[in-house]
């Protein structure tokens, strides 16, 4: 009996093992691939460019006269107005020079008045033959010299007045003050290496960025000319350095007419409203340019595979996978490709896992909705 039982056990084990091997070697009949029917649709793609931010007007303020700083009338980072006094340079020598110039003008005026009297007197005496022509000409020359001296003194007075006014360093624009590298008592002049302060008008800001030559050419061909591109290009967004999108959209308002020989790129400028002064001169960000594409063929990137820098998809023809090379637009959103050549409306392609399929493989298609539903059921079953 033991021998019979052992024989039955061994036979049963061999049968089970054989069945498992057959199940393993037999192709699965329920292997499905998600497929996609090619249609046309609209897309808005975006491209990002690193940008440097600058106020619409940034001015380095330097003194026009030499002297010691006696007063600093602003705080670092403070908003300032056009014409506001920012620094005061020692005025004592310039006030003295101005007073001397004023006195010189008065002296010259008196000398001119005397020269006029002498000339008029000599003119009358000459007519009476009391003085010679030489005396008359001498008086006339003295009058001309007095007039010239008065003009010179007035010019010196204007120069002294200007120098005195320059001791009060004023802001030429509305804006925000930078850090101040000088303190009261520092000796400054017009030749200092660092400015007293930099004032940036950031009520609006410029974002400067560069675009490759081929991208610029595509844009010009799309719009017809640079001027047309500037007028018709859509508004752009700015992603700030903290990753947040700036609340106001901007507009590209300038494109360089030349290409950089060192980088092969074209410079562009976008302007943004900055009334809340969130953006600051010297900052950075990323310009996002949208591109509207109408009536185009869009496929997921997961439906493609690459071979020697060429992109392929598997079309389903008579139930089998057929490798097809496609040409895609260089602009994409990182998830989808815009197909320019290689597919037509109505084609069926494998929508996922193209890199795992072999040429001529039998494709039992299933649309994406069914595939997602099955995937969800599998995940729920695993839980």
Secondary structure, DSSP 8 states (H G I E B T S, - for coil): -HHHHHHHHHHHHHHHHHHHHHHHHS--TT--EEEEE--EEEEEEEEEEEEEEEEEEEEEE--SS-EEEEEE-S-TT-EE-TT-EEEEE--HHHHHHHHHHHHHHHHHHHHHHHHHHHHHHHHHHHHTTSS-HHHHHHHHHHHHHHHHHHHHHHHHHHHHHHHHHHTEEE-SSSEEE------TT-EE-TT-SS-SEEEEEEEEEEEEEEEEHHHHHHHHHHHSSHHHHHHHS--BEEEETTS-B-SS-BEEEEE-SS--TTT-EEEEEEEEE-TT--S-TT-EEEEEEEEEEEEEEEEEGGGEEEETTEEEEEEEETTEEEEEEEEE-S---SSEEEEEES--TT-EEE-S-GGG--TT-B--EEEHHHHHHHHHHHHHHH-
